[in-house]
């Protein structure tokens, strides 16, 4: 018998069920991780507008620090 034949017989005798069902946990875990990352990403929406009074005060105080150039950079 060859090695490939022995491996085939060993796999047949092991009695594993549906291998696809064994991998469902990986998909569920990945889905939960992506949901958590989406929540973190969405939690940073509109952060700049939460403290508009502070941003306006900072802009007024540091208006002279900004160099105005005509080329947009």
Helices and strands as residue ranges (DSSP letters): H 3-13, H 19-22, H 24-43, H 52-61, G 63-65
